[in-house]
Amino acid sequence: MARKHKHLYFEEIGIKFDEWMSDYDVGRRTEAILSAIPLGFTGATLEVGCGTGAITRGIAPLLGDLTVSDISEALSRTTSEKYGCKWTAEDATQLSFEDCTFDLVVSSECIEHTPNPKKCISEMLRVLKPEGILILTTPNRLWWPVVRLSQILKIRRFQGNEYFLSPRQVSAEVAGHDAEIIFKTGCHLFPWHFTPLQPLLKRIDKFGKRLYPLMINQVVVARRLSS
């Protein structure tokens, strides 16, 4: 899709997307991100793919210098107004910032909705300062057949780009751009839609460092190396 079509699609589904999202899923991803933010962090942060602010809501109170971004100008602006931070409209595959701009980049469930998730990773690492941290969550390619089946059966209502990367692909992309992974974990060993089983899922998440290759969502924390 052309850029215009892409951002219009996300604007059109904005309110519906909030309805489609699971509070449990958002909560678990937010907890994973918060646990990876360095204690006492005060640097400049960029959130890539803020959408309607589901993750922003949890991280904004801890980040005094936060810029939210999305391919949709309307979503970026609305989220910034809601949570009191700066905003910019950005294509995650081609960020407009100069190299070494931010101390921290956060992105949750964004890159898989772009035409080139690997390019998104390289761009996020590019705009990090040396020793800067990237906190990324994205679905595991292992679960792509299940997601595709749910689309065919009209269970999953999102119909935009769906390009999942495997943990190995994410690791390779990070290693290829002057960065190193310092922590990996995951969440959701099986779909969270079965509400009565969510307490069990949360307990299993404690073993995410070992089970992440099998989990639905991978959580990766990477550091850009000093030049």
N, C-alpha and C positions, 0 to 999 in steps of 0.2 A: 504493500500500500504506500502511496505517496505520504509525505509528512502530514499534509493537511488532513488526509483521510484518517491517518493513525490518531492524531490528537483529537479529532472530532469523535472518533469511536469511543475513546476513553472518556471524553466529556459526556457523551450521551449515556454511557453506562454508569457514570459516577455514582449516582444515588443507588441504582440497582446493585452496583458492585458491593456497596456497604451491606446491603441485604443478603448478598450471596456469601459474604465472608463469614467465617466461623469465629465467634468471640474466643473460643478455646484455642483455635489455631493462632489467631493474632496474639493472644496472651502468651502462648508458649514461645513464639518467635520474638516477641518483645522482651521476655525474660532472658532469652539467650543473648540478645543484643546488649541489654543492660549489663549482663554479667561480664561482657567482653570490653566494656568501656573502661579505660584505665581510671583507677581511683583518683579523684581530685582533678580530673581532666579539665582544662580551661582553654584549649586551642580552638581553631576554626574548623567547623564541621560542615560537610556537604551530605545531604540525604538525596540519593538518586532514585527517582521513581516514587515520590511521596504519595501520589494518588490523592485520595480523600483524607489522608492524614492518620490512618489507622496505627501506623508505627510512630509517627511524629508525636502523637498524643503521649506516648510513654517516654520518649527520649528527650523531648523539648525541655522539660523542667531541669534536666541535668546539664544541658548544653547552652551556655550563654551566647555563643557565637555560632548560631546554626543558620544555614541556608538550605531551604528545601527546593527541590527541582522536580519537574515532570515534563513530559513532552507537551502536555496541555498547559497553556498559560493560565487558563481559568482555574484548573485544579491547583496549580502551584500557588497562585495568588490567594485563593480561598483558604488553602491550608495555612499559609503564612499569616493571614489575618486571624485565623482561629487560634493559632498557637503562639503568636507574637514573635515571629522570626522573619528573616529575609527570604526572598524567593527569586527564582529565575526559571524561565522555560528552557528546557534542555533536552536534546536528543541524546540518550545514554550512550549511543554508539559514536557520538562525535561531540564531546563536551567542549564548550566554548572557553573554558578557563585555561590559563597558562600552566605550564608544567610547575609542579611543586607549590601549589597554592594552599592546600589544606593539610591539617594535622590528622584529620579523621574523616573517612568516607564510610557512610552506612547505606546499604541497599538491601531491601527485603522483598523478595518475590517480584522483581522487576525485569532482570536481564532475560528471563525465559520468554518474555512477551515482546522481545525485540527481534529483528531479523538476524542479528549477529551477537549472541551472548558473549562469545569470546572477545569480541572487540569492546564490549562494555567493560569487561574486566580490565583489559589493557588501558582503557581510557581512565578508569577510576584509579588505577595504580599510577598512571602518568601524572595526574593532578595532585597526588600525594607528595608531601615533603619527604626527604630522607628520614627514615625512622617513623614515618607516618603509618597509621593503622587503617586497614580496610576490614570492615565487618560485613560479610555477605551471607545472605540466606537465599537459597534457590532450590527448586525441586530436583530430585535425583532422577536421572534418566531411566533408572531401573523401573520406575513406576509409570513411565510414559504409556505403555500399552493399556494400563488400567485407566489412565486419564482419557486416552483416545476412545476407549470403549464407552466411557461415561458420556463423552461428547456425542457419540453415535446414538446412544440410547436417550439423549436429551436430558441426562441427569446433571451434567455440567453445562451451565448456560453460557459461560464465557466462550466466545468464538474468535478471539483474536489470535495473534502469534503464540505458538506453544513450542519452543525449542529448548528442550531440557539437556543439560550437560551431566555427564557422569562425574563422580568424585575425582576420578583419574584425570578427566579433561580439565576440571577446574584447577587441580594441582599443577598440571602441566602449563596451563596458561599463566598462573601466578609465577611459577619458576622461570618462565620465559621472558619476564618483564622486570628484572632486577628486584625481585621480592621473594620473601619466604613465608611459608605458612607456619604460624606459631601455635595454632590451636585448631582442632577440628572436632565437631560433634554433630549431633543430628536430633531430630524430633519426629515423632509419629512413626512407630514401627508398623502400624496398620492404620487405615483411615479412621479419623477422629469423629466421623459422623455418627458412630454408635455411642451416644451420650453416656449410657450406663458404664461403658468401658473406659471412659476418659480418665478416671483416677488410676486405673491400671496403666494406661498409656503414659501418664505423667511419671509414674514410678519407673517405668522402663526407660524413659528419657535420661535418667541418671546414669545409664550405661551407654549414653550416646557416643562417647569417645571410642568405644569398641564397635558399636552397632551401626554407626552412621552410614557405612556403605550399603546397608539394607533399608535405611529409613527413608521416608517420603521426602523430608526436607533436610538438606545438608547445611550446616552452619560452619563458615570458614572465616578464620581471623588471620589476616596476613599483614606482614610488615614490609614496607619498602626499604630496601637496603641503602646504606649510605653510599653516596657516589665517590 
